[in-house]
Amino acid sequence: MSDHRWRRHAGKPPWWPEGETWPPEGRMGPQAWRGMRGRFMWRIGCFFLLMTVIFLSVVALLGWLIDKAIGAAPMILIGLVALLVLAMIGRAIRNTAAPVGDLIEASGRVEEGDFSTRVPEAGPGEVRALARAFNAMSARLEEAEQQRRSSLADVSHELRQPLTVIQGNIEALLDGVYPADAAHLEPILAETRILERLIDDLRTLTLAEAGSLVLHREPTDLAALLNEVTTSYRSQADQAGIIMNVTVPNDLPTIHIDPARIREVVANLLTNALRHTPRDGTVEISTQLANDEAIVTIRDTGPGIPREQLDRVFDRFYRSPDSPGSGLGLPIAKSLVEAHAGTMMATSGVGAGTTIRFSLPHGSAVEPRLGTRRTDLDADQRRRIP
């Protein structure tokens, strides 16, 4: 049974846009699709009947001519051959028409929202290829629907946590449990900022995944950008007792990117690296050119990620049990890089640390500027943080 029972409701769903007709124009119900299949099979049957009549007429005419020429004996053989040919034609038509009819009916179920629909891969090669494509389409639709439902549940959960804190604190203030002073109002303000950041992250991720994110590209000194971001995290590394190194080649070209978005990517990756790196550990940031691509690598000496979790680190809302984040940081970073036509990948192992690497394609590169500066941290920045 389809999980999309709302499609069978008489009234339009509450989320349906105002002013839009319900059901959508052009939508047909399952009865209409079954009727369409019936009409298709009826037409195929009529075609077969017509071809049979024509074929028998030709055979009869040919038999009459042969009978006139050489006698009636060959007529038996001709009749048997005619029956065999008719059987072969009927079988071929049935083998083609039945799978196509299944596809027609299955299309109606998909339109009704039953994305679990599959059809047998039967019939001639072309029909089997069509059935495979239909099944692949249905599988992707089903997966997308599952992701949508999962995302809605995750968003509800993430929004509920700060809202619960806000509601509890406000009720306590109204009931006189706490005085309405700065000490008790500041946590409420902090939770509203968490909500605001979560909503902004969701909006960025949604726009990036939909290909609608506007990038303000400009020639950017990637070396300077990396130096700026890493310097801003120096205090955090100092407090955590972590060594932070950055190495950028002298010939790194200026690249045409959205500096604010790439800065957000690097900041996100550095936040994760510092969060999971223990005291006396190391976080290394390096950049290299390969095949006209600028490749940025951030490597830490943290505990690493188990293999079963590594494949999910870029999934929405996925986070390890000991992670305090929302689970949106890495998906957003990956989506922002892909919006620049780049790629991002993660490699890790338990006890081996984690390496995140992303590339900006050669299409983002422009001519190097004179005086492009190296962004290796100076001796004071590269010193071991006590």
C-alpha positions as CSV (number, residue, x, y, z in Angstrom):
1,M,0.0,0.0,0.0
2,S,1.3,3.5,-0.8
3,D,2.6,5.6,2.0
4,H,1.3,8.7,0.2
5,R,-2.3,8.3,1.3
6,W,-2.8,12.1,1.2
7,R,-3.1,11.8,-2.6
8,R,-6.4,10.0,-2.1
9,H,-7.8,12.7,0.1
10,A,-10.7,14.7,-1.3
11,G,-9.3,18.0,0.1
12,K,-5.9,19.5,-0.8
13,P,-3.0,19.0,1.7
14,P,-2.3,21.8,4.2
15,W,1.1,22.4,2.6
16,W,-0.2,22.8,-0.9
17,P,0.5,26.4,-2.3
18,E,-2.4,28.8,-2.1
19,G,-4.1,29.5,-5.4
20,E,-2.9,26.3,-7.0
21,T,-5.5,23.8,-8.1
22,W,-5.8,20.4,-6.4
23,P,-5.3,17.8,-7.6
24,P,-2.6,19.0,-10.0
25,E,-3.7,19.5,-13.6
26,G,-3.1,16.5,-15.8
27,R,-3.1,14.0,-12.9
28,M,-4.9,10.8,-13.6
29,G,-6.1,8.3,-11.0
30,P,-5.3,4.6,-10.9
31,Q,-8.6,3.7,-12.7
32,A,-7.6,5.9,-15.6
33,W,-4.2,4.3,-15.8
34,R,-5.7,0.8,-15.8
35,G,-8.2,1.9,-18.4
36,M,-5.3,3.2,-20.5
37,R,-3.6,-0.2,-20.2
38,G,-6.8,-1.9,-21.3
39,R,-7.2,0.4,-24.3
40,F,-3.5,-0.3,-25.2
41,M,-4.0,-4.1,-25.0
42,W,-7.3,-3.8,-27.0
43,R,-5.5,-1.9,-29.8
44,I,-2.7,-4.5,-29.8
45,G,-5.3,-7.2,-30.1
46,C,-7.1,-5.5,-32.9
47,F,-3.8,-5.0,-34.7
48,F,-3.0,-8.7,-34.3
49,L,-6.5,-9.7,-35.6
50,L,-6.1,-7.4,-38.6
51,M,-2.7,-8.8,-39.4
52,T,-4.1,-12.3,-39.0
53,V,-6.9,-11.6,-41.5
54,I,-4.5,-10.1,-44.0
55,F,-2.0,-12.9,-43.6
56,L,-4.7,-15.6,-44.0
57,S,-6.0,-13.8,-47.0
58,V,-2.6,-13.8,-48.6
59,V,-2.1,-17.5,-47.7
60,A,-5.5,-18.4,-49.2
61,L,-4.8,-16.5,-52.4
62,L,-1.3,-18.1,-52.6
63,G,-2.8,-21.6,-52.0
64,W,-5.5,-21.1,-54.6
65,L,-2.8,-20.1,-57.2
66,I,-0.6,-23.1,-56.2
67,D,-3.6,-25.4,-56.3
68,K,-4.3,-24.2,-59.8
69,A,-0.7,-24.7,-60.8
70,I,0.5,-28.0,-59.2
71,G,-2.4,-29.5,-57.3
72,A,-3.8,-29.6,-53.7
73,A,-1.0,-31.6,-52.0
74,P,1.2,-28.6,-51.0
75,M,-1.7,-26.9,-49.4
76,I,-1.4,-28.9,-46.2
77,L,2.3,-27.8,-45.8
78,I,1.4,-24.2,-46.6
79,G,-1.3,-24.3,-43.9
80,L,1.0,-25.7,-41.3
81,V,3.6,-23.0,-42.1
82,A,0.9,-20.3,-41.9
83,L,-0.2,-21.5,-38.5
84,L,3.4,-21.6,-37.3
85,V,4.1,-18.1,-38.5
86,L,0.9,-16.8,-36.9
87,A,1.9,-18.4,-33.6
88,M,5.3,-16.8,-33.8
89,I,3.8,-13.4,-34.5
90,G,1.3,-13.7,-31.7
91,R,4.0,-14.7,-29.3
92,A,6.2,-11.7,-30.3
93,I,3.3,-9.3,-29.9
94,R,2.3,-10.7,-26.6
95,N,6.0,-10.6,-25.3
96,T,6.2,-6.9,-26.2
97,A,2.7,-5.8,-25.3
98,A,2.4,-7.3,-21.9
99,P,5.6,-5.6,-20.4
100,V,4.5,-2.3,-22.0
101,G,1.1,-2.7,-20.4
102,D,2.9,-3.4,-17.0
103,L,4.8,-0.2,-17.5
104,I,1.7,1.8,-18.2
105,E,0.0,0.6,-15.1
106,A,3.1,1.0,-13.0
107,S,3.4,4.6,-14.2
108,G,0.0,5.3,-12.7
109,R,1.1,3.9,-9.4
110,V,4.2,6.1,-9.4
111,E,2.0,9.1,-10.2
112,E,-0.1,8.2,-7.2
113,G,3.0,8.4,-5.0
114,D,3.9,4.7,-4.7
115,F,7.6,4.9,-5.4
116,S,8.1,1.3,-4.4
117,T,6.6,0.2,-7.7
118,R,8.8,-2.0,-9.8
119,V,8.1,-3.9,-13.1
120,P,9.5,-7.2,-14.3
121,E,12.4,-6.8,-16.7
122,A,10.8,-9.0,-19.5
123,G,10.3,-8.8,-23.2
124,P,12.6,-7.8,-26.0
125,G,15.9,-6.1,-25.3
126,E,14.6,-2.6,-25.8
127,V,11.6,-3.2,-23.5
128,R,13.9,-4.7,-20.9
129,A,16.1,-1.6,-21.1
130,L,13.0,0.6,-20.6
131,A,11.9,-1.5,-17.6
132,R,15.4,-1.2,-16.0
133,A,15.3,2.6,-16.5
134,F,11.9,2.7,-15.0
135,N,12.9,0.7,-11.9
136,A,16.0,2.8,-11.5
137,M,13.9,5.9,-11.6
138,S,11.5,4.5,-9.1
139,A,14.3,3.5,-6.8
140,R,15.8,7.1,-6.9
141,L,12.4,8.6,-6.2
142,E,11.8,6.2,-3.3
143,E,15.3,7.1,-1.9
144,A,14.6,10.8,-2.3
145,E,11.2,10.5,-0.5
146,Q,12.9,8.6,2.3
147,Q,15.5,11.3,2.6
148,R,12.8,14.0,2.6
149,R,10.9,12.2,5.4
150,S,14.2,11.7,7.4
151,S,15.2,15.3,6.9
152,L,11.8,16.6,8.2
153,A,12.1,14.4,11.2
154,D,15.7,15.6,11.9
155,V,14.8,19.2,11.4
156,S,11.8,18.8,13.8
157,H,14.1,17.2,16.4
158,E,16.8,19.9,16.0
159,L,14.3,22.7,16.3
160,R,12.5,21.2,19.2
161,Q,15.6,21.2,21.5
162,P,16.2,25.0,21.6
163,L,12.5,25.7,21.5
164,T,12.1,23.4,24.6
165,V,14.8,25.4,26.5
166,I,13.2,28.7,25.4
167,Q,9.8,27.6,26.4
168,G,10.9,26.2,29.8
169,N,12.9,29.4,30.7
170,I,10.1,31.7,29.7
171,E,7.5,29.7,31.7
172,A,9.8,29.8,34.7
173,L,10.1,33.6,34.3
174,L,6.4,34.0,34.0
175,D,5.7,31.8,37.0
176,G,8.2,33.8,39.1
177,V,10.6,30.9,39.5
178,Y,13.5,33.0,38.2
179,P,13.8,36.7,38.2
180,A,13.7,38.4,34.8
181,D,17.4,39.5,35.0
182,A,20.2,39.3,32.5
183,A,21.5,36.1,34.0
184,H,18.3,34.3,33.1
185,L,17.5,36.1,29.9
186,E,20.9,35.5,28.3
187,P,20.3,31.7,27.9
188,I,17.1,32.4,26.1
189,L,18.9,34.8,23.7
190,A,21.6,32.1,23.2
191,E,19.1,29.5,22.2
192,T,17.4,31.9,19.7
193,R,20.9,32.4,18.2
194,I,21.2,28.6,17.9
195,L,17.8,28.5,16.1
196,E,18.9,31.3,13.8
197,R,22.2,29.6,12.9
198,L,20.3,26.3,12.3
199,I,17.8,28.0,10.0
200,D,20.6,29.7,8.1
201,D,22.5,26.5,7.7
202,L,19.4,24.7,6.4
203,R,18.8,27.5,3.9
204,T,22.4,27.4,2.7
205,L,22.4,23.7,2.4
206,T,19.0,23.6,0.5
207,L,20.1,26.3,-1.9
208,A,23.4,24.6,-2.6
209,E,21.9,21.2,-3.2
210,A,19.3,22.7,-5.5
211,G,21.9,24.6,-7.5
212,S,20.3,27.9,-6.6
213,L,23.0,29.3,-4.4
214,V,24.3,32.6,-5.7
215,L,28.1,32.7,-5.7
216,H,29.8,36.1,-5.7
217,R,33.0,35.1,-7.4
218,E,36.0,37.3,-7.5
219,P,39.8,36.9,-8.0
220,T,40.9,35.6,-4.6
221,D,44.4,35.0,-3.1
222,L,43.7,31.6,-1.6
223,A,47.0,31.7,0.3
224,A,45.9,34.9,2.1
225,L,42.4,33.5,2.7
226,L,43.9,30.4,4.4
227,N,46.2,32.5,6.5
228,E,43.4,34.7,7.6
229,V,41.1,31.8,8.6
230,T,43.9,29.8,10.4
231,T,45.0,32.9,12.3
232,S,41.5,33.4,13.6
233,Y,41.6,29.9,15.1
234,R,45.0,30.3,16.7
235,S,43.6,31.3,20.1
236,Q,41.3,28.3,20.1
237,A,44.3,26.0,19.2
238,D,46.4,27.7,21.9
239,Q,43.8,27.0,24.6
240,A,43.4,23.4,23.5
241,G,47.2,22.8,23.3
242,I,47.2,21.9,19.7
243,I,49.9,22.5,17.1
244,M,48.5,24.1,13.9
245,N,50.6,24.2,10.8
246,V,49.8,25.5,7.3
247,T,51.8,25.2,4.1
248,V,51.0,26.9,0.8
249,P,53.2,26.9,-2.3
250,N,54.7,30.2,-3.5
251,D,53.3,29.7,-7.0
252,L,49.7,29.2,-5.9
253,P,47.6,31.2,-8.5
254,T,44.8,33.6,-7.7
255,I,41.5,31.7,-8.1
256,H,38.1,32.9,-9.1
257,I,35.8,31.9,-6.2
258,D,33.4,33.2,-3.7
259,P,35.8,34.0,-0.8
260,A,33.1,34.2,1.8
261,R,31.8,30.7,1.0
262,I,35.3,29.1,0.8
263,R,36.2,30.8,4.0
264,E,33.1,29.2,5.5
265,V,34.3,25.8,4.2
266,V,37.7,26.1,5.7
267,A,36.4,27.4,9.0
268,N,34.0,24.5,9.2
269,L,36.7,22.0,8.6
270,L,39.1,23.6,11.1
271,T,36.3,23.7,13.7
272,N,35.8,19.9,13.3
273,A,39.5,19.2,13.3
274,L,40.2,21.2,16.5
275,R,37.2,19.7,18.2
276,H,38.4,16.1,17.7
277,T,42.1,16.6,18.1
278,P,43.4,15.9,21.6
279,R,46.0,18.1,23.5
280,D,49.5,17.9,22.0
281,G,47.9,16.8,18.8
282,T,48.4,18.4,15.4
283,V,46.2,20.0,12.7
284,E,47.9,20.5,9.4
285,I,46.5,22.7,6.6
286,S,48.2,22.3,3.2
287,T,47.6,23.3,-0.4
288,Q,49.0,22.0,-3.6
289,L,48.4,22.3,-7.4
290,A,47.5,19.2,-9.3
291,N,46.1,19.0,-12.8
292,D,45.3,22.7,-12.7
293,E,43.4,22.2,-9.5
294,A,43.9,23.9,-6.1
295,I,43.7,21.1,-3.5
296,V,43.3,22.0,0.1
297,T,43.9,19.3,2.7
298,I,43.1,19.5,6.4
299,R,44.6,16.7,8.4
300,D,44.3,16.1,12.2
301,T,45.7,13.5,14.6
302,G,42.4,12.8,16.3
303,P,40.9,9.4,17.2
304,G,39.7,8.9,13.6
305,I,36.3,7.7,12.3
306,P,35.2,4.1,12.1
307,R,34.7,2.7,8.6
308,E,31.0,2.2,9.1
309,Q,30.6,5.9,10.0
310,L,32.9,7.3,7.4
311,D,30.5,6.9,4.5
312,R,27.9,9.0,6.4
313,V,29.9,12.0,7.5
314,F,28.5,14.1,4.6
315,D,24.9,13.1,5.3
316,R,22.5,15.7,6.7
317,F,22.2,15.7,10.5
318,Y,24.6,12.8,10.9
319,R,26.9,13.1,13.8
320,S,29.0,10.9,16.0
321,P,27.7,10.2,19.5
322,D,30.3,12.5,21.1
323,S,29.8,15.4,18.6
324,P,27.9,18.5,19.9
325,G,27.2,19.9,16.5
326,S,24.0,19.8,14.5
327,G,25.3,17.5,11.8
328,L,25.0,20.1,9.1
329,G,28.6,21.4,9.0
330,L,30.2,18.9,6.7
331,P,27.2,18.6,4.3
332,I,27.2,22.3,4.0
333,A,31.0,22.4,3.3
334,K,30.7,19.7,0.7
335,S,27.8,21.4,-1.0
336,L,29.6,24.8,-1.1
337,V,32.6,23.2,-2.7
338,E,30.4,21.3,-5.2
339,A,28.7,24.7,-6.0
340,H,32.2,25.8,-7.2
341,A,32.3,22.6,-9.4
342,G,34.8,21.1,-6.9
343,T,34.9,17.9,-5.0
344,M,35.4,16.9,-1.3
345,M,36.3,13.6,0.2
346,A,37.2,12.2,3.6
347,T,39.6,9.5,4.6
348,S,40.1,8.2,8.1
349,G,40.7,5.2,10.3
350,V,40.4,4.4,14.0
351,G,43.5,5.8,15.7
352,A,44.8,7.3,12.4
353,G,43.3,10.7,12.4
354,T,41.1,12.2,9.7
355,T,41.9,13.9,6.5
356,I,39.4,16.1,4.6
357,R,40.5,17.1,1.1
358,F,38.7,19.4,-1.3
359,S,39.6,20.7,-4.7
360,L,38.7,23.8,-6.7
361,P,38.8,23.0,-10.5
362,H,41.0,24.6,-13.1
363,G,38.1,26.6,-14.3
364,S,38.3,28.7,-11.1
365,A,42.0,29.5,-11.6
366,V,43.2,32.8,-13.1
367,E,46.7,34.1,-13.7
368,P,49.0,34.4,-10.6
369,R,49.3,37.9,-9.3
370,L,52.7,39.4,-8.7
371,G,53.8,39.3,-5.1
372,T,51.4,36.5,-4.1
373,R,52.5,35.9,-0.6
374,R,53.2,32.6,1.2
375,T,50.9,31.8,4.0
376,D,53.1,29.5,6.0
377,L,52.5,30.5,9.6
378,D,55.5,32.3,11.0
379,A,57.7,30.7,13.6
380,D,55.6,32.0,16.4
381,Q,52.5,30.6,14.9
382,R,54.1,27.2,14.1
383,R,55.5,26.8,17.6
384,R,54.2,24.1,19.7
385,I,51.3,25.4,21.7
386,P,52.0,24.6,25.4
